Structure formats: structure tokens, C-alpha cells
């Protein structure tokens, strides 16, 4: 059950599952977020938003699925049919059928479809706030000393991500601008604006569940 996926030690949790956790503590100063474009959580279409009738939903991300529904209901004011996507669903983007695609599969397809909508950027346009995709969570209270050390470890890792970028650039799996993606598109600071953004998203998500 979803309520048991978090142990007393922190784990990086997609924010869409937070309401399902019986007890939860966001314990870190860091997160996976975006201020404006994130470049890897996208809605692709061959027609503009108002002409979309069907949206295929990426099976890899509950958070992205809920985010696109919140935007459709409250910002774009459209009411498409939502369908779970199957493997290779990217080939089904045609006519009035759009799709949410996330992660590595968005790399290199920026110009493949006529219309593309960055969901984090659309959220920023809608709310004026950044978006949080995942945060570090525990389901037990942790000692202050541990939290301090944990955040210092995360800080050290983030300060040395240039070494990771060099290794990723050597691989053909990632675009040459992976540096831009990890240093600019992803924003790691769980600051007050992101806390507001997360709280607002969860309130909209609660309405979706009604």
C-alpha cells in the first residue's frame, strides 16, 4: 500500500502521493522543482489546446497526470477525454489526440510536434508560483542533527553535479544540453515560493479527487 512506501529515513517522493501518506514530514531544504520551464514534463499536440479532444497520459508519473488535469480544468478551460497511455504511445499523437510525455523521452523531440506545452511553465503562468515534482519525505520525526547532516550531504552532491554532467555528456542517451537541463531547468531549492506552489497544487489535486 502507498502509505508504507516511506520508511523513517527520507526518500524522494512524488508530490502527488503525499495526501495518501498517513504521516509525513518534508525534511529537506532541497527538492526536484522548476521555476518556469522544466523541459521534461510536456504536453505534445498537433493542434492548439482548444482543439484537443483526447489526452494520453504518461503511465510513469502520477504527479504529471494530476498537473495536466489541474491545468486543463482551471487554466486552459478544456475538457478532453483522458486515456491511460500504452507503450509507444508517442506514435498516437495526431489530429486532436495529444499526450503527456515526461523524462528522458522528451529529449530530442522538441520540434517533432506542432504544439508543445511545458507543464511547469504553464503552472507558473497560471499561479505565478514554481512547481515541485518531488521532495524528500519521512513518515517519522527525525532528529535535528540527522536532518542537518542529510541536507549537508544533498548540498555536497548538488555542488558537485558538474562531474555527473560530464559523465552524462559522454553517453549518447542524453542531449548535449544536459548541462542546461540539470543546472537551469531543474531547480533544487525548496524555498518559500515552492512551498506555496506545492500547497496550492495539493489543494487543486484534492478537488480532482472529489
Z-matrix of the N, CA and C atoms (Angstrom, degrees):
N
C 1 1.457
C 2 1.526 1 111.06
N 3 1.320 2 115.82 1 149.77
C 4 1.457 3 120.76 2 -173.87
C 5 1.520 4 111.84 3 -60.47
N 6 1.336 5 117.12 4 -30.65
C 7 1.447 6 120.41 5 -177.23
C 8 1.510 7 114.48 6 -67.76
N 9 1.331 8 117.49 7 -9.78
C 10 1.456 9 119.98 8 -178.13
C 11 1.524 10 112.59 9 -109.42
N 12 1.339 11 118.46 10 6.03
C 13 1.454 12 119.17 11 -175.35
C 14 1.525 13 112.61 12 -75.57
N 15 1.345 14 117.55 13 -15.24
C 16 1.456 15 120.12 14 -179.72
C 17 1.518 16 109.31 15 -104.49
N 18 1.311 17 118.06 16 125.68
C 19 1.449 18 121.20 17 175.65
C 20 1.524 19 109.13 18 -92.85
N 21 1.327 20 116.82 19 -173.88
C 22 1.458 21 118.44 20 -177.43
C 23 1.519 22 111.94 21 -71.91
N 24 1.345 23 116.58 22 -13.17
C 25 1.454 24 119.90 23 174.46
C 26 1.520 25 108.78 24 -93.28
N 27 1.322 26 118.34 25 152.18
C 28 1.463 27 120.30 26 -174.67
C 29 1.518 28 112.60 27 -66.46
N 30 1.311 29 114.71 28 143.90
C 31 1.450 30 121.91 29 171.15
C 32 1.518 31 108.39 30 -133.05
N 33 1.331 32 115.92 31 152.44
C 34 1.459 33 121.01 32 176.75
C 35 1.524 34 107.59 33 -81.87
N 36 1.325 35 116.24 34 113.73
C 37 1.462 36 122.24 35 -170.53
C 38 1.526 37 110.53 36 -116.21
N 39 1.346 38 119.31 37 131.69
C 40 1.463 39 120.99 38 171.85
C 41 1.523 40 110.08 39 -59.94
N 42 1.311 41 117.44 40 134.81
C 43 1.460 42 119.41 41 -170.89
C 44 1.518 43 112.77 42 -66.76
N 45 1.322 44 118.93 43 -22.04
C 46 1.458 45 120.66 44 -177.83
C 47 1.527 46 112.59 45 -64.67
N 48 1.348 47 117.31 46 -22.80
C 49 1.462 48 119.31 47 -179.18
C 50 1.523 49 112.46 48 -91.46
N 51 1.310 50 118.79 49 -5.66
C 52 1.463 51 120.92 50 -177.43
C 53 1.529 52 113.22 51 -54.94
N 54 1.351 53 119.18 52 -43.36
C 55 1.471 54 118.25 53 -179.04
C 56 1.527 55 113.44 54 -63.16
N 57 1.323 56 117.65 55 -18.63
C 58 1.459 57 120.30 56 -177.98
C 59 1.529 58 112.81 57 -87.60
N 60 1.308 59 117.13 58 -7.33
C 61 1.462 60 120.79 59 179.64
C 62 1.524 61 109.88 60 -87.37
N 63 1.305 62 116.13 61 126.94
C 64 1.460 63 120.29 62 -176.72
C 65 1.526 64 112.21 63 -64.17
N 66 1.314 65 115.61 64 -39.36
C 67 1.468 66 120.66 65 178.73
C 68 1.518 67 107.71 66 -136.25
N 69 1.320 68 117.11 67 131.61
C 70 1.459 69 119.43 68 -175.45
C 71 1.520 70 110.40 69 -150.77
N 72 1.327 71 114.55 70 144.98
C 73 1.448 72 122.35 71 178.04
C 74 1.522 73 108.19 72 -138.16
N 75 1.324 74 116.87 73 117.37
C 76 1.463 75 120.86 74 173.16
C 77 1.515 76 106.50 75 -80.89
N 78 1.319 77 115.92 76 114.19
C 79 1.471 78 118.45 77 -165.99
C 80 1.523 79 114.22 78 -111.13
N 81 1.333 80 117.05 79 -0.42
C 82 1.457 81 117.12 80 -172.58
C 83 1.514 82 112.92 81 -116.88
N 84 1.312 83 114.76 82 154.12
C 85 1.464 84 122.84 83 173.36
C 86 1.522 85 111.13 84 -80.93
N 87 1.349 86 116.35 85 0.15
C 88 1.466 87 121.19 86 -175.37
C 89 1.522 88 110.43 87 -124.49
N 90 1.334 89 115.55 88 157.04
C 91 1.447 90 122.03 89 -178.52
C 92 1.523 91 108.53 90 -156.99
N 93 1.324 92 116.32 91 -178.50
C 94 1.457 93 121.95 92 167.48
C 95 1.522 94 106.10 93 -107.52
N 96 1.319 95 116.50 94 107.19
C 97 1.457 96 120.36 95 -175.55
C 98 1.513 97 111.48 96 -141.49
N 99 1.325 98 114.84 97 -176.27
C 100 1.463 99 120.45 98 179.36
C 101 1.519 100 109.51 99 -152.14
N 102 1.322 101 114.12 100 141.08
C 103 1.464 102 121.45 101 172.81
C 104 1.528 103 105.53 102 -112.02
N 105 1.314 104 116.43 103 96.96
C 106 1.457 105 119.65 104 -171.53
C 107 1.516 106 110.14 105 87.60
N 108 1.324 107 117.30 106 -140.90
C 109 1.457 108 121.89 107 -174.12
C 110 1.527 109 112.53 108 -63.44
N 111 1.340 110 114.79 109 132.67
C 112 1.462 111 119.96 110 172.27
C 113 1.523 112 110.82 111 -103.59
N 114 1.331 113 116.91 112 -23.89
C 115 1.470 114 124.00 113 172.81
C 116 1.519 115 114.78 114 73.63
N 117 1.326 116 118.74 115 -0.06
C 118 1.469 117 119.81 116 -178.85
C 119 1.526 118 113.02 117 -134.27
N 120 1.315 119 117.46 118 10.95
C 121 1.466 120 122.17 119 174.26
C 122 1.521 121 105.77 120 -132.27
N 123 1.334 122 115.12 121 95.94
C 124 1.456 123 120.45 122 -164.80
C 125 1.526 124 112.69 123 -126.41
N 126 1.321 125 115.38 124 150.51
C 127 1.458 126 122.96 125 166.23
C 128 1.521 127 106.73 126 -109.92
N 129 1.339 128 116.18 127 119.72
C 130 1.466 129 121.15 128 -179.91
C 131 1.517 130 109.63 129 -110.18
N 132 1.333 131 115.07 130 143.75
C 133 1.459 132 120.06 131 -176.83
C 134 1.522 133 110.48 132 -155.71
N 135 1.324 134 115.57 133 158.32
C 136 1.457 135 121.23 134 173.00
C 137 1.524 136 111.72 135 -97.87
N 138 1.335 137 115.88 136 -2.53
C 139 1.467 138 120.84 137 178.19
C 140 1.523 139 108.66 138 -133.66
N 141 1.337 140 118.43 139 159.41
C 142 1.474 141 119.74 140 177.92
C 143 1.526 142 111.45 141 -66.90
N 144 1.310 143 115.23 142 166.19
C 145 1.466 144 121.72 143 -173.64
C 146 1.523 145 113.43 144 -50.26
N 147 1.324 146 116.36 145 -46.68
C 148 1.462 147 119.82 146 -173.25
C 149 1.526 148 113.28 147 -67.30
N 150 1.337 149 117.15 148 -13.22
C 151 1.461 150 120.34 149 -179.71
C 152 1.530 151 112.92 150 -104.43
N 153 1.320 152 116.85 151 0.19
C 154 1.468 153 120.68 152 178.28
C 155 1.528 154 109.62 153 -73.86
N 156 1.323 155 116.47 154 129.07
C 157 1.470 156 120.71 155 178.87
C 158 1.525 157 112.37 156 -110.44
N 159 1.343 158 116.96 157 -22.51
C 160 1.461 159 121.11 158 -177.39
C 161 1.526 160 109.17 159 -139.59
N 162 1.331 161 116.14 160 138.66
C 163 1.465 162 120.54 161 176.17
C 164 1.525 163 108.83 162 -126.44
N 165 1.316 164 115.60 163 124.04
C 166 1.458 165 121.98 164 174.11
C 167 1.521 166 108.44 165 -85.86
N 168 1.312 167 116.08 166 131.57
C 169 1.463 168 121.20 167 -171.78
C 170 1.520 169 111.50 168 -105.02
N 171 1.303 170 115.98 169 122.25
C 172 1.461 171 122.40 170 -179.56
C 173 1.528 172 109.68 171 -57.29
N 174 1.313 173 116.02 172 126.55
C 175 1.461 174 121.64 173 -176.36
C 176 1.523 175 112.97 174 -75.60
N 177 1.324 176 118.59 175 -3.14
C 178 1.462 177 121.25 176 -174.77
C 179 1.524 178 114.54 177 -93.13
N 180 1.327 179 118.61 178 -6.31
C 181 1.457 180 118.37 179 -173.59
C 182 1.517 181 112.69 180 -149.08
N 183 1.319 182 115.68 181 106.90
C 184 1.461 183 120.97 182 175.45
C 185 1.528 184 110.16 183 -65.46
N 186 1.324 185 117.75 184 -37.70
C 187 1.461 186 120.98 185 -178.50
C 188 1.519 187 111.15 186 -62.04
N 189 1.326 188 117.06 187 -45.99
C 190 1.463 189 120.87 188 -179.35
C 191 1.522 190 111.11 189 -65.58
N 192 1.335 191 116.56 190 -37.01
C 193 1.468 192 120.86 191 178.01
C 194 1.527 193 110.20 192 -62.79
N 195 1.319 194 116.97 193 -46.79
C 196 1.470 195 119.55 194 179.60
C 197 1.522 196 111.07 195 -67.24
N 198 1.337 197 117.08 196 -36.38
C 199 1.461 198 120.30 197 -179.98
C 200 1.522 199 111.06 198 -63.36
N 201 1.336 200 118.16 199 -44.76
C 202 1.466 201 119.52 200 -178.76
C 203 1.526 202 110.70 201 -65.97
N 204 1.330 203 117.48 202 -33.51
C 205 1.462 204 120.14 203 177.80
C 206 1.525 205 111.22 204 -69.13
N 207 1.333 206 116.53 205 -39.71
C 208 1.470 207 120.21 206 177.11
C 209 1.524 208 110.20 207 -62.00
N 210 1.322 209 116.81 208 -44.71
C 211 1.464 210 120.61 209 179.66
C 212 1.520 211 111.14 210 -64.47
N 213 1.316 212 117.16 211 -41.78
C 214 1.465 213 120.57 212 -179.40
C 215 1.526 214 111.04 213 -62.29
N 216 1.325 215 116.55 214 -44.51
C 217 1.464 216 120.68 215 -177.31
C 218 1.519 217 112.99 216 -71.49
N 219 1.320 218 116.50 217 -41.54
C 220 1.462 219 120.19 218 -166.55
C 221 1.526 220 115.28 219 -107.07
N 222 1.321 221 117.21 220 -22.07
C 223 1.467 222 120.10 221 -175.91
C 224 1.523 223 112.22 222 -115.35
N 225 1.314 224 116.06 223 -53.56
C 226 1.461 225 119.67 224 -178.16
C 227 1.521 226 112.23 225 -78.91
N 228 1.340 227 116.46 226 -24.71
C 229 1.471 228 122.04 227 -179.66
C 230 1.531 229 111.01 228 59.96
N 231 1.326 230 115.38 229 49.50
C 232 1.457 231 120.61 230 175.17
C 233 1.526 232 108.33 231 -124.71
N 234 1.322 233 116.39 232 158.86
C 235 1.455 234 120.47 233 -176.23
C 236 1.536 235 110.15 234 -134.72
N 237 1.332 236 116.87 235 68.22
C 238 1.463 237 119.83 236 -178.25
C 239 1.526 238 111.77 237 -76.36
N 240 1.301 239 114.76 238 167.68
C 241 1.460 240 120.44 239 169.72
C 242 1.520 241 108.34 240 -79.96
N 243 1.331 242 116.27 241 132.86
C 244 1.461 243 120.93 242 -179.65
C 245 1.514 244 109.17 243 -101.38
N 246 1.330 245 116.38 244 125.42
C 247 1.455 246 120.48 245 -179.23
C 248 1.521 247 110.38 246 -127.30
N 249 1.335 248 117.92 247 136.94
C 250 1.463 249 119.61 248 175.24
C 251 1.516 250 109.81 249 -67.08
N 252 1.309 251 115.67 250 135.99
C 253 1.466 252 120.48 251 -177.27
C 254 1.525 253 110.58 252 -85.07
N 255 1.327 254 114.56 253 151.57
C 256 1.456 255 121.50 254 174.78
C 257 1.530 256 108.65 255 -108.58
N 258 1.305 257 116.64 256 177.23
C 259 1.463 258 120.16 257 178.80
C 260 1.527 259 110.44 258 -59.48
N 261 1.327 260 115.02 259 143.64
C 262 1.473 261 122.04 260 -179.83
C 263 1.524 262 112.72 261 61.85
N 264 1.331 263 115.70 262 28.79
C 265 1.461 264 118.79 263 -178.48
C 266 1.527 265 112.55 264 -68.64
N 267 1.316 266 117.14 265 -13.53
C 268 1.461 267 119.94 266 178.79
C 269 1.534 268 111.99 267 -57.21
N 270 1.329 269 116.05 268 -28.76
C 271 1.466 270 120.02 269 -178.78
C 272 1.525 271 112.04 270 -73.79
N 273 1.337 272 116.88 271 -11.15
C 274 1.462 273 120.83 272 -177.71
C 275 1.529 274 112.44 273 -92.73
N 276 1.325 275 117.33 274 1.38
C 277 1.461 276 120.69 275 176.76
C 278 1.524 277 108.46 276 -76.69
N 279 1.308 278 116.01 277 102.49
C 280 1.465 279 121.34 278 -178.77
C 281 1.518 280 109.04 279 -163.52
N 282 1.325 281 115.02 280 156.05
C 283 1.462 282 121.59 281 -178.28
C 284 1.534 283 108.85 282 51.23
N 285 1.343 284 119.28 283 -123.47
C 286 1.463 285 121.53 284 -175.58
C 287 1.525 286 113.18 285 -96.64
N 288 1.329 287 117.16 286 12.64
C 289 1.466 288 121.67 287 178.24
C 290 1.524 289 109.97 288 -98.45
N 291 1.313 290 116.14 289 119.89
C 292 1.463 291 123.16 290 178.80
C 293 1.529 292 108.81 291 -109.29
N 294 1.322 293 116.50 292 175.85
C 295 1.468 294 119.80 293 179.24
C 296 1.514 295 111.08 294 -152.66
N 297 1.319 296 114.94 295 145.76
C 298 1.462 297 122.43 296 170.68
C 299 1.522 298 107.37 297 -89.79
N 300 1.321 299 116.21 298 124.74
C 301 1.463 300 122.17 299 178.14
C 302 1.528 301 107.61 300 -126.39
N 303 1.330 302 116.02 301 135.74
C 304 1.461 303 119.14 302 -176.50
C 305 1.527 304 110.92 303 -128.52
N 306 1.319 305 114.48 304 165.88
C 307 1.450 306 122.22 305 169.59
C 308 1.518 307 114.86 306 70.12
N 309 1.334 308 115.33 307 -149.00
C 310 1.459 309 121.60 308 -174.70
C 311 1.522 310 112.48 309 -58.37
N 312 1.320 311 117.12 310 -28.32
C 313 1.467 312 120.11 311 -176.19
C 314 1.526 313 112.76 312 -69.19
N 315 1.340 314 117.16 313 -11.22
C 316 1.467 315 119.68 314 175.43
C 317 1.520 316 111.78 315 -84.53
N 318 1.328 317 117.28 316 -15.56
C 319 1.457 318 119.81 317 -176.65
C 320 1.531 319 110.46 318 -70.03
N 321 1.306 320 115.27 319 128.35
C 322 1.451 321 120.27 320 175.70
C 323 1.510 322 115.92 321 85.90
N 324 1.345 323 117.84 322 1.53
C 325 1.471 324 118.96 323 -179.95
C 326 1.534 325 111.53 324 -116.53
N 327 1.325 326 115.87 325 22.06
C 328 1.466 327 120.27 326 -175.68
C 329 1.523 328 112.79 327 -55.30
N 330 1.316 329 117.72 328 -34.39
C 331 1.463 330 121.44 329 -175.41
C 332 1.524 331 113.17 330 -111.33
N 333 1.323 332 116.86 331 15.46
C 334 1.461 333 120.12 332 -176.43
C 335 1.523 334 112.25 333 -74.10
N 336 1.328 335 116.61 334 -33.12
C 337 1.463 336 121.31 335 -176.97
C 338 1.525 337 109.94 336 -115.10
N 339 1.321 338 116.54 337 156.85
C 340 1.462 339 120.52 338 -175.10
C 341 1.521 340 112.36 339 -66.04
N 342 1.330 341 116.68 340 -35.63
C 343 1.463 342 120.62 341 -176.66
C 344 1.526 343 109.77 342 -127.68
N 345 1.312 344 115.18 343 137.87
C 346 1.464 345 120.56 344 176.19
C 347 1.522 346 109.11 345 -139.16
N 348 1.311 347 115.23 346 137.91
C 349 1.463 348 121.48 347 -178.11
C 350 1.523 349 108.51 348 -128.81
N 351 1.309 350 115.74 349 117.56
C 352 1.461 351 122.18 350 177.73
C 353 1.527 352 107.71 351 -79.88
N 354 1.327 353 117.88 352 116.44
C 355 1.463 354 120.64 353 -171.65
C 356 1.527 355 112.91 354 -66.65
N 357 1.322 356 117.13 355 -34.09
C 358 1.467 357 119.00 356 177.24
C 359 1.527 358 110.38 357 -68.38
N 360 1.317 359 116.76 358 -39.51
C 361 1.460 360 120.47 359 177.88
C 362 1.524 361 110.92 360 -66.38
N 363 1.329 362 116.79 361 -39.67
C 364 1.467 363 120.67 362 178.30
C 365 1.525 364 110.78 363 -65.25
N 366 1.323 365 116.61 364 -38.15
C 367 1.469 366 120.76 365 175.84
C 368 1.530 367 110.57 366 -61.61
N 369 1.326 368 116.30 367 -42.87
C 370 1.465 369 120.85 368 178.72
C 371 1.532 370 110.52 369 -62.74
N 372 1.328 371 116.93 370 -41.70
C 373 1.472 372 120.16 371 177.06
C 374 1.526 373 110.86 372 -61.98
N 375 1.307 374 115.92 373 -40.59
C 376 1.469 375 122.15 374 -176.91
C 377 1.520 376 112.50 375 -70.25
N 378 1.334 377 117.13 376 -44.68
C 379 1.461 378 120.84 377 -169.97
C 380 1.521 379 114.44 378 -110.81
N 381 1.336 380 117.10 379 -19.49
C 382 1.456 381 120.41 380 -172.32
C 383 1.510 382 113.01 381 76.49
N 384 1.336 383 116.71 382 12.00
C 385 1.464 384 121.86 383 -176.65
C 386 1.519 385 111.10 384 -123.07
N 387 1.325 386 117.51 385 154.00
C 388 1.465 387 120.66 386 174.36
C 389 1.519 388 110.57 387 -72.20
N 390 1.330 389 115.16 388 170.40
C 391 1.471 390 119.39 389 -179.44
C 392 1.518 391 109.75 390 -118.07
N 393 1.321 392 115.91 391 144.72
C 394 1.462 393 123.17 392 176.07
C 395 1.522 394 108.50 393 -112.28
N 396 1.326 395 117.01 394 123.37
C 397 1.456 396 121.77 395 179.02
C 398 1.522 397 112.19 396 -92.96
N 399 1.322 398 117.12 397 -35.61
C 400 1.457 399 120.61 398 -178.11
C 401 1.521 400 109.32 399 -153.96
N 402 1.326 401 115.93 400 149.91
C 403 1.464 402 119.67 401 179.36
C 404 1.533 403 109.00 402 -143.69
N 405 1.318 404 114.37 403 163.96
C 406 1.457 405 120.95 404 -178.35
C 407 1.519 406 109.71 405 -84.94
N 408 1.339 407 115.26 406 122.83
C 409 1.462 408 121.00 407 -170.20
C 410 1.522 409 110.41 408 -132.41
N 411 1.335 410 115.17 409 144.91
C 412 1.456 411 122.47 410 168.98
C 413 1.522 412 108.36 411 -125.50
N 414 1.329 413 117.68 412 151.96
C 415 1.465 414 119.72 413 174.48
C 416 1.525 415 111.68 414 -101.34
N 417 1.326 416 115.47 415 12.19
C 418 1.470 417 121.48 416 174.25
C 419 1.517 418 108.50 417 -135.51
N 420 1.312 419 117.10 418 149.74
C 421 1.458 420 120.05 419 174.50
C 422 1.523 421 109.01 420 -67.12
N 423 1.313 422 114.94 421 136.53
C 424 1.463 423 120.70 422 -178.05
C 425 1.522 424 109.82 423 -113.82
N 426 1.315 425 115.54 424 153.43
C 427 1.460 426 120.78 425 179.97
C 428 1.525 427 110.59 426 -64.27
N 429 1.319 428 115.55 427 143.76
C 430 1.465 429 120.53 428 -179.12
C 431 1.525 430 111.47 429 -57.97
N 432 1.317 431 116.74 430 -39.20
C 433 1.467 432 119.92 431 -179.67
C 434 1.525 433 111.07 432 -61.84
N 435 1.332 434 116.10 433 -40.72
C 436 1.457 435 119.78 434 179.18
C 437 1.530 436 110.66 435 -64.16
N 438 1.330 437 116.67 436 -44.02
C 439 1.462 438 120.93 437 -178.78
C 440 1.523 439 110.77 438 -61.96
N 441 1.337 440 116.40 439 -40.72
C 442 1.466 441 120.20 440 177.94
C 443 1.528 442 110.58 441 -62.04
N 444 1.324 443 116.40 442 -46.58
C 445 1.463 444 120.22 443 -179.76
C 446 1.533 445 111.06 444 -65.71
N 447 1.316 446 116.03 445 -38.20
C 448 1.465 447 120.51 446 179.88
C 449 1.526 448 110.45 447 -63.06
N 450 1.303 449 116.65 448 -45.44
C 451 1.463 450 120.39 449 179.41
C 452 1.527 451 111.68 450 -66.36
N 453 1.318 452 116.92 451 -35.31
C 454 1.457 453 119.89 452 176.35
C 455 1.529 454 110.88 453 -64.89
N 456 1.337 455 116.59 454 -37.47
C 457 1.463 456 120.38 455 178.31
C 458 1.525 457 110.60 456 -65.96
N 459 1.331 458 116.50 457 -42.90
C 460 1.463 459 119.89 458 177.23
C 461 1.526 460 110.94 459 -62.83
N 462 1.316 461 115.73 460 -42.13
C 463 1.466 462 120.31 461 179.17
C 464 1.523 463 110.69 462 -60.07
N 465 1.330 464 116.65 463 -42.85
C 466 1.461 465 120.74 464 179.38
C 467 1.525 466 110.74 465 -61.78
N 468 1.322 467 115.94 466 -43.59
C 469 1.455 468 119.71 467 178.83
C 470 1.520 469 112.38 468 -62.40
N 471 1.313 470 116.70 469 -44.31
C 472 1.467 471 120.71 470 179.98
C 473 1.531 472 111.22 471 -65.93
N 474 1.307 473 116.56 472 -37.45
C 475 1.469 474 119.65 473 -179.96
C 476 1.532 475 112.56 474 -69.44
N 477 1.331 476 115.96 475 -16.41
C 478 1.466 477 119.80 476 -179.10
C 479 1.527 478 112.25 477 -114.77
N 480 1.337 479 117.10 478 21.05
C 481 1.460 480 118.36 479 -177.64
C 482 1.529 481 113.12 480 -71.15
N 483 1.329 482 117.11 481 -11.34
C 484 1.465 483 118.94 482 176.07
C 485 1.530 484 110.63 483 -59.86
N 486 1.319 485 117.15 484 -32.84
C 487 1.463 486 120.33 485 178.71
C 488 1.528 487 110.38 486 -66.45
N 489 1.336 488 116.42 487 -40.07
C 490 1.466 489 120.52 488 176.40
C 491 1.521 490 110.41 489 -63.93
N 492 1.314 491 116.87 490 -42.38
C 493 1.463 492 121.04 491 -178.64
C 494 1.520 493 110.85 492 -60.74
N 495 1.327 494 117.11 493 -40.62
C 496 1.463 495 120.78 494 178.47
C 497 1.521 496 110.59 495 -59.86
N 498 1.338 497 116.37 496 -42.82
C 499 1.462 498 120.05 497 179.69
C 500 1.526 499 110.81 498 -67.35
N 501 1.329 500 117.76 499 -40.44
C 502 1.459 501 120.82 500 -180.00
C 503 1.521 502 111.63 501 -66.12
N 504 1.319 503 116.09 502 -35.75
C 505 1.460 504 119.93 503 -179.98
C 506 1.526 505 112.28 504 -66.34
N 507 1.311 506 116.25 505 -22.07
C 508 1.464 507 120.17 506 178.13
C 509 1.528 508 111.56 507 -76.53
N 510 1.319 509 115.84 508 -16.86
C 511 1.459 510 120.46 509 -178.26
C 512 1.523 511 110.51 510 -91.81
N 513 1.316 512 116.30 511 144.95
C 514 1.465 513 121.02 512 177.15
C 515 1.526 514 112.23 513 -79.56
N 516 1.335 515 116.73 514 -2.52
C 517 1.461 516 120.19 515 -177.46
C 518 1.520 517 112.03 516 -78.62
N 519 1.309 518 117.45 517 -17.90
C 520 1.457 519 120.33 518 -173.06
C 521 1.521 520 110.72 519 -120.94
N 522 1.346 521 116.12 520 150.63
C 523 1.469 522 119.23 521 -179.24
C 524 1.523 523 111.22 522 -71.36
N 525 1.302 524 115.40 523 162.11
C 526 1.459 525 119.71 524 -179.38
C 527 1.519 526 112.00 525 -66.09
N 528 1.330 527 116.84 526 -20.45
C 529 1.464 528 119.65 527 -179.53
C 530 1.528 529 112.48 528 -95.79
N 531 1.345 530 116.81 529 26.78
C 532 1.464 531 120.16 530 176.52
C 533 1.522 532 110.51 531 -58.84
N 534 1.325 533 116.88 532 -27.40
C 535 1.470 534 122.01 533 176.31
C 536 1.533 535 109.60 534 -59.77
N 537 1.321 536 116.58 535 -48.84
C 538 1.472 537 121.16 536 178.76
C 539 1.518 538 110.66 537 -61.05
N 540 1.311 539 116.16 538 -42.89
C 541 1.468 540 120.63 539 -177.99
C 542 1.529 541 111.64 540 -60.84
N 543 1.322 542 116.61 541 -49.97
C 544 1.462 543 119.92 542 -175.15
C 545 1.521 544 113.27 543 -78.95
N 546 1.329 545 117.80 544 -22.78
C 547 1.458 546 120.49 545 -178.23
C 548 1.531 547 114.16 546 -100.48
N 549 1.340 548 117.35 547 -21.37
C 550 1.460 549 119.40 548 -176.31
C 551 1.528 550 113.20 549 -123.18
N 552 1.336 551 117.17 550 -45.84
C 553 1.457 552 119.14 551 -177.70
C 554 1.525 553 112.36 552 -69.68
N 555 1.321 554 116.50 553 -43.86
C 556 1.461 555 120.41 554 175.65
C 557 1.521 556 108.71 555 -85.23
N 558 1.317 557 116.21 556 129.70
C 559 1.466 558 121.25 557 176.93
C 560 1.529 559 107.60 558 -116.74
N 561 1.317 560 116.73 559 125.70
C 562 1.463 561 121.27 560 -167.41
C 563 1.531 562 114.36 561 -99.87
N 564 1.302 563 118.45 562 -9.67
C 565 1.463 564 120.22 563 -174.78
C 566 1.530 565 111.45 564 -83.60
N 567 1.301 566 115.79 565 121.34
C 568 1.468 567 120.93 566 178.06
C 569 1.526 568 107.90 567 -88.36
N 570 1.318 569 114.94 568 78.77
C 571 1.461 570 121.55 569 -174.75
C 572 1.524 571 110.97 570 -96.75
N 573 1.324 572 116.58 571 -174.74
C 574 1.462 573 120.75 572 -174.51
C 575 1.526 574 112.07 573 -63.78
N 576 1.340 575 117.30 574 -36.89
C 577 1.469 576 119.78 575 179.29
C 578 1.524 577 110.80 576 -64.82
N 579 1.330 578 116.49 577 -40.26
C 580 1.468 579 119.07 578 179.08
C 581 1.527 580 110.44 579 -69.29
N 582 1.310 581 117.58 580 -35.70
C 583 1.462 582 119.65 581 176.34
C 584 1.526 583 110.51 582 -61.75
N 585 1.324 584 116.93 583 -41.03
C 586 1.462 585 120.46 584 176.56
C 587 1.526 586 110.60 585 -64.61
N 588 1.332 587 115.92 586 -43.39
C 589 1.447 588 120.06 587 179.61
C 590 1.516 589 111.92 588 -61.69
N 591 1.328 590 116.71 589 -42.70
C 592 1.461 591 120.60 590 179.36
C 593 1.522 592 110.86 591 -64.76
N 594 1.324 593 116.86 592 -44.91
C 595 1.463 594 120.23 593 179.83
C 596 1.530 595 110.89 594 -59.85
N 597 1.328 596 116.03 595 -41.50
C 598 1.468 597 119.92 596 -179.89
C 599 1.529 598 110.67 597 -67.00
N 600 1.333 599 116.96 598 -43.49
C 601 1.461 600 119.75 599 178.97
C 602 1.523 601 110.87 600 -59.82
N 603 1.324 602 117.53 601 -44.00
C 604 1.456 603 120.33 602 -178.99
C 605 1.522 604 111.75 603 -64.62
N 606 1.333 605 116.95 604 -31.15
C 607 1.463 606 119.08 605 177.14
C 608 1.533 607 110.88 606 -69.74
N 609 1.323 608 116.67 607 -38.91
C 610 1.468 609 119.95 608 175.79
C 611 1.533 610 110.57 609 -68.27
N 612 1.321 611 116.16 610 -38.75
C 613 1.465 612 120.00 611 178.91
C 614 1.517 613 110.89 612 -61.74
N 615 1.326 614 117.02 613 -38.72
C 616 1.462 615 120.79 614 179.18
C 617 1.522 616 110.76 615 -60.69
N 618 1.318 617 116.79 616 -36.81
C 619 1.466 618 120.05 617 178.32
C 620 1.525 619 110.39 618 -67.04
N 621 1.333 620 117.01 619 -37.39
C 622 1.459 621 120.72 620 177.86
C 623 1.536 622 111.15 621 -59.70
N 624 1.326 623 116.17 622 -34.89
C 625 1.447 624 121.27 623 -175.16
C 626 1.527 625 112.63 624 -77.49
N 627 1.316 626 117.11 625 -13.90
C 628 1.477 627 120.79 626 -177.43
C 629 1.527 628 111.56 627 -71.20
